C-alpha cells in the first residue's frame, strides 16, 4: 500500500476493498466457512489499521486525500472517459452487469459480501463515468467465475461426475494464459521490430506532423492547444514552447481559466479567450468547434 499510494490515485480502491473485506471477516459476514476467534479478530484489526495508516506515508500526508476529493469532484466535460455512458457503450455495460448479476442471484453468491458490494459499486460508477468500466470488468469477472463455480459444485455431486469434481482450475487457467501468450508472440515481436521501445501514436488522433513543423520552426512560445494534446506537445516541444492546458489542470491551472479554455475549444467561444491571454499560435482539430469559428 505504501508503494501504491505513491504511484497512483487508484490506491483508494485498494483501501476500500481491504477495509470492506477485513471488516466483513471480523463481523462474520463473509461466507468463509470458518469461525474467527478473538485473537484472529485483533490480528485483522491490526492489519486494517496498518493498511489505513500506510496511506499517509506519502510526501503530502493528509493533503493527498483533500486533493483526491477535489480532483474527483471536478467537472470534466471535455474528457470523454469521465462522461456518462454513451449509446455505443450501453450494451457493453449492461452485459457486464447483467450476466454476472444473474449468476449471482441464481447461485446466491451474495453471501460473499465484499465482492458483491464492489461489483454493485463499480457497476454504478461505470455507468456514471465510463472511466470505471475496467473496474466493472474486474469485479464482474470475479462474480461470474465465483458464481459459476458455486452452481457447478451444486450440480456436479454424483459419482458419475466425480472426475469433473477433481479438476483443478488453477493449472487449466495457467495453460490457457500460456496458450494466449504464445499466440500473441508474433504480433508482439512485429510491433517491437516496427516501433522498438517507442509508443505508437496515431497521426489521425494526435497532431504528429504539426508538432514536427513546430520543432523545426519556432513560432511560440505560447501555444493554445486542445486538452487531449497537452502532454503530447509538452513531451516533444518543452521547454521551447508552453502549452495552454494539459492533464494537470486541477493543480496547475485555475478553475476560471479551465472553464474559459473549455468554452474556447469545445464551444467555439474564442473572443474572450484570445483577448484575455497572450497566444502566439493555436492548434485546432479539423471540423471542431474552434476550427468552424476560425
Residue, then its C-alpha position, 0 to 999 in steps of 0.5 A: x500500500x505504501x508503494x501504491x499510494x505513491x504511484x497512483x490515485x487508484x490506491x483508494x480502491x485498494x483501501x476500500x476493498x481491504x477495509x470492506x473485506x477485513x471488516x466483513x471477516x471480523x463481523x462474520x459476514x463473509x461466507x468463509x466457512x470458518x469461525x474467527x476467534x478473538x485473537x484472529x479478530x485483533x490480528x485483522x484489526x491490526x492489519x486494517x489499521x496498518x493498511x489505513x495508516x500506510x496511506x499517509x506515508x506519502x510526501x503530502x500526508x493528509x493533503x493527498x486525500x483533500x486533493x483526491x476529493x477535489x480532483x474527483x469532484x471536478x467537472x470534466x466535460x471535455x474528457x470523454x472517459x469521465x462522461x456518462x455512458x454513451x449509446x455505443x457503450x450501453x450494451x457493453x455495460x449492461x452485459x457486464x452487469x447483467x450476466x454476472x448479476x444473474x449468476x449471482x442471484x441464481x447461485x446466491x453468491x451474495x453471501x460473499x459480501x465484499x465482492x458483491x458490494x464492489x461489483x454493485x459499486x463499480x457497476x454504478x460508477x461505470x455507468x456514471x463515468x465510463x472511466x470505471x468500466x475496467x473496474x466493472x470488468x474486474x469485479x464482474x469477472x470475479x462474480x461470474x467465475x465465483x458464481x459459476x463455480x458455486x452452481x457447478x459444485x451444486x450440480x456436479x455431486x454424483x459419482x458419475x461426475x466425480x472426475x469433473x469434481x477433481x479438476x483443478x482450475x488453477x493449472x487449466x487457467x495457467x495453460x490457457x494464459x500460456x496458450x494466449x501468450x504464445x499466440x500473441x508472440x508474433x504480433x508482439x515481436x512485429x510491433x517491437x521490430x516496427x516501433x522498438x521501445x517507442x509508443x505508437x501514436x496515431x497521426x489521425x488522433x494526435x497532431x504528429x506532423x504539426x508538432x514536427x513543423x513546430x520543432x523545426x520552426x519556432x513560432x511560440x512560445x505560447x501555444x493554445x492547444x486542445x486538452x487531449x494534446x497537452x502532454x503530447x506537445x509538452x513531451x516533444x516541444x518543452x521547454x521551447x514552447x508552453x502549452x495552454x492546458x494539459x492533464x494537470x489542470x486541477x493543480x496547475x491551472x485555475x478553475x476560471x481559466x479551465x472553464x474559459x479554455x473549455x468554452x474556447x475549444x469545445x464551444x467555439x467561444x474564442x473572443x474572450x479567450x484570445x483577448x484575455x491571454x497572450x497566444x502566439x499560435x493555436x492548434x485546432x482539430x479539423x471540423x471542431x468547434x474552434x476550427x468552424x469559428x476560425 
